[in-house]
Amino acid sequence: MASLVVKMGSSIVADPMGEVREDVLARICDAVAARHAAGDEVVLVTSGAIARGMRLMGLPARPAVMEELQAASAVGQGKLYRTYDELLAARDVPSAQVLLTFFDMSARTHYLNARHTLRKLLDWGVVPVINENDTTTTDEISFGDNDFLAAQVAILLGSDRLVLLTSTDGLYSADPTLDPTARPVAEISSIAQLEELDIGFSSSPLGSGGMRSKVVAAEMATAAGIPVTITTGLDPETVGQALEGAIVGTLFHPQDGRVSSFKLWLKYAKPTHGSLAVDEGAERALRERGTSLLPVGIVDVRGEFEAGDAVEIRPVAGGGRPIGKGIVNYSAAELRRIKGMKSKAVLETIPRAAEEAVHRDYFVLD
């Protein structure tokens, strides 16, 4: 028995006019039903609620304002799930709608609740159909057309394979719509190979992703030991082959070593709201010893943020790559008061304060 996560992008779910591609989804559901009948556990992650809502409301282009994106999702989500439910039911496959946010993936209690719910649905033989809860999300709504969410779901469940279905037939050395010499890439054995490729940011008019977000999702999942296939969802034979584990499109092999799902989420998906410049001693401690960041090592606080936000941590000299990224225990205003202070002075300044500005469990190296 294999555990499979299959993600459909907006370009698969809806045509350029926002109409649901029911014939395409029907063929995907055929492949899903075949794996379900063979005893595999299948989870679907779908985009397209906003695209569907846009069509139903007659919107000419994807909204740029957050409340309009959320409202379009609210209009489209129920109708989109009904399509999946009817297609799967016609193939004797029960389904359930599950709406998640990245907060559900990062907060430990929510993470465990999501895993327990999905695990019980799979134990019951139900195919969960997951979408991001765009109606209540804020900045998370722009995170890659649900590519990151699909990777996090695969990591959460410890899946055997993640399949990202898109309108192209895999990864190319460059954008094939712009570069006629672009060549297909069949396999990625090392993330270092990606440095040789020109991976653009283009996405469909209806979606928020693009090939880069899929590659980053693949990097996340393979860091957790999960192979990832990026391939077309428009070819029914290819979809079935991908679910069976054949090399179609582009196969990303698992990376050596494992990284926790929380730190993968923090590194790739959590937006930053400022930065901290640290002295050389703190930089060495973070890079070489994996310690927490204390206020005494902070030289400068840049930007405005609140406790619980993510910030970049950079060397005091500036320039080059950041040291890493972490979730702060203090607001920017508080850190400006206590930067450079030893722990005793911090506690005298802010009673009942946390000793760490950023705890090592909530920090990831760049």
N, C-alpha and C positions, 0 to 999 in steps of 0.2 A: 504494500500500500504506500502510495506517495502522497505528500502534502503539497498542493500546488496553489500558487496565487497568480491570478491572471488579471492584468490591468488593461482597460480599454480607454484610450485617449479620446478627446472630444472629436477629433477628425475621423475616428472609427464609429463613434456613437451617432454623430449627426453629419449631414452633408453641409456644403458651404452656405446653404440657405437656412440651416438650423433644423431641418426635418430629420427625425430619427431614421437611421439606416436600418430599418427593421429586417431587411433581407440579410444584411451583414451580421446583425446581432443573432438572427435565427441560426446562421451557420456556426457562429461561435458557440451558441447554446447546444447545437448538435455535438460539437466536440466536447463540451463540458459534460453533457449527458453521457457520452461514451466513457469518459474517464470516471464519472460517478458510478456508472454501472459496473466498471472494472474494479471498484472498491477504493478508488482514490478519493482523498478529501480535496475539494476544490473551493476556493474563495475567489469571488469576483470583486475587483475594485474598479469602479466606473467613474468617468468624468461625464460631462454633458448636461448636468442639471441647469447650468446657466445658459448654455446654448439652447436648450429646450425652452426655457423661460423666455429667452429673447425672441424665439420664433412665435411663441404663443402671444406675446405682448406686442409683436410687430416692431421690435427695436431694430434699427438698421445696422448697428455695429455694437460690439461688446462694450458695455458701459465702463467708464473709467472711475466713477464715483462709487465708494464702498457700499453705501446703502442701496444703490441701484443694482450692484452685483448681488447683494444679499437678497433683495426682493426678487430679482430674476430667478435666483436659485430656488426661492420658496415657491414660485409659480411652477417651475419645471421639475422639481425633485420627485413629487408624488407621481406625476405622469410618466416620468422616466422609469421609476421602479416598477410601475404597473406593467410596462412593456416587458421587462425582464421576468417578472413574476408569471405573466401569461405564457411567455415563450418556454420557460422552464417547466411550468406545470403541464404544458402540452406534451412534454417529454418525460413526464412522471418524476420530475425532480422538484422537491419542495425547496422554497427559498425564504429568506428573511431579509428585511431591510435593516441595515446598521449604519448609523451616521456617527462619524468620529471626527475629532479635531486633533491637531498636534499636541494640544494640552493633554488630551487623553493618553497620548503616547509618552509624555514626559513626566507627568505627576504620577508618583509610584502607585498610589491607591487607584487612580483612574486606569492606569496601565494594567494592573492586575485584574480589575473588574472587566476591562475590555477583553483580556485574554481568557478569563473564565467564561464569559458569555460566548465568545467565538468558539471556544473549545466545546462547550455544551451543545451548541448548534451543530457542530461537525460530528459530535458523538451521536446526535439524533439523525444524522444523514441529511442535514439541511445545508444548502449552499447559501452562505451569507453574501449579500450584494451590498458592498460598502461604498459609501461616498463620503467626502468631507462635508461636515455640517456647515456649508457656506453661509447659511442664514444667521449663524451666531459668531462666526469667526471674524477676525479683523485683519491684521497683517498676514495671517497664515493663508489667506485666500489666494495669494499670488505664488504659492510654493509649488510651481511646476506641474500644473494639470494633474495633480494627485500622484505623480511619480514618487515623490518622497513618501506619501502616505502608503502607497503599495509596498515600498521597500520596508517601511516600519512594520506593517502588518506581517510581512513575510518573516521579519526578524522576531517579532512578538510570538509568532506561532512556531518558530523553528522550522520553517518550511523546507522542503527538498528542492524547490525550484520556483523562481519568479519569472513570469513571462510578461513583457511589456509590449502590447500590441499597438502599432501606430500605422500611419498611412504610407510609410516608406518601408523598404524591405530590409532594413538594418542600418548599421553604422557605416559611414563612408569616410574616406580619408579627408574629405572636404564636403561642403554643401553641394550636392549634385545639381541643384537648381541654379547654382551660380558658377560652378566649375565643371565643365564637360569632361575634364580629365580625372575627376574624382573616382576612386576605385572602392569597391565594397570591401569591408573588413569582416572576415568570417569568424575570427576568434581573437579574444583579448586574454592573454595569459598573465599579464602583469599590468598594473595601472600605469607603470612607466611608459608603456606603449602609447598611451593616450597623448603624451607630450608631442608625439610626432604627427598628430592629427589636427586638422583645423575644424574644431567643433563649434559651430555657430550658436546663436541665440534665437534663431527664427522659430516662430510658432505659427499655428493656423490662426485665422481671424477670430475663431470661436474659442480657442484654447488659451492657456497661459503657460504652456510648457515649451516644448521644442526638444531637439536632440540632446542639448546640454543637460537639461534636467533629467533625462532618462539615463545618461551616462553617469551623472552624480548618484542617482538612485541605484544604479548597478554597482557603483563603487561602495555605497553603503551596505548593500546586501551581501556582496562578495566578501567584504571585510568581516561579516558575520558567518562566512562559510557557505553561503547560499549561491549556487550558480544562477546566472541571469541570462535570458534570451530577449533580445530586441528584434522584433520582426513585424512584418505586415499582418494586419488583421483583416485585410480585404481578400486574401486568398484562403479559402476554406481548407485546402489540403495543408497549407503551411501551418495554420493554427493547430490542426490535429497533430502534425509532426512535432511542433514545438512542445505541446503538452506531453508528448510521449518521450521527450528528451533528445530528439534528433537535432543535429546542428543545422539550423536554418536561420537566415538572417545573421545576427551576430551573437555569439555565445561568449559571455564573460565567465571565466573560470574562477572558483573561490580563491581568495588570497590566503597567503600564509599568515597564521596568527588570527586571533579573534579580538574584536573590540565590542564593548557593551553597547546594547541598542540605545541606551540613554546618551552615551557620549557620541555615538554616530548622529543621533538627532541633534544634539547640541552643536556639533561641528558643522553640519550641513544644512540644517533647517531652521534653527532658532535665530531670528534676526538680532543684530547688535544695535545698541542704542548709545554707544559712547566708547571710550577707551581709557585705559590706565597705563601710564608710563612708569616702569619700575627700574630700580637701580640694578647694577651688575650682579650683586649678591643674590637678589631675588630672582633675577633671570637664570642664574646658574642653578639655584634651588629648584625652580620650576622645570627646567629642561633636564637636569641630570639626576635629581633626587625625588622628583614627583611629589614635592611638598605642597602645602597650601600657601596661598599668598596672604601675608599679614600686612596690616596698614603700614608698618615700619618700612616696608620695601617699596612703597608707592611714592613716586616723586611728583607726578602730575595727574590731574583728573580732567579729562576732556569730554565735552558733551553733557547732556542732561539725561538722567535715567533714575529709575526707582529700584529699591531692593527687589530682587527677583528677576531683574532684566539681565540680558547677556551683554557683555562688553568684550572688546578686544583687549588683550594685554600685550603691550609693545615694549621694546627696550628703550631706555631713556634717550639713547642717541637718535632714535627715530630712523625712518627709512627702512627699506627691505621688508621682509615678511614679518608679520606679528609672531609673537611667541606662542600665542594660543588664544583661547576663548573661554570665558567662564561666566557663571551666574553669580552676581554680587549679593552680599548680605546687607549692603548699605546703599542709600541713595547717593547721587553725585554730591549733593550739598553736604551730607554727613561725611563722605570720604574727603572732601576738601578740608573739613575741620580736623580730621584725625590722621591724614596722610603723614608719614614719617614718624608717627608716634609708636612707642613700644606698647605692649599689651596692657600693662598696668595703667599707663596714661590714658589709653583708649577707654578702659572701663571707668576711669574717673570722669572722663568727658561725657561718655554716653553709658549710663548705668544699664546693666543687663545686656550689654552689647555682645555680639559674637566675637570671638577672638580672631577669626579669619575674615579677611575681606572677601576672599573667594576660597571656598573649601576645595581640597584636591579632588573630592568625589564629583564636584560640579565644574571641573576644569578639564579641557582637552587641548593637547598640543596641536599647533597648526600643521 
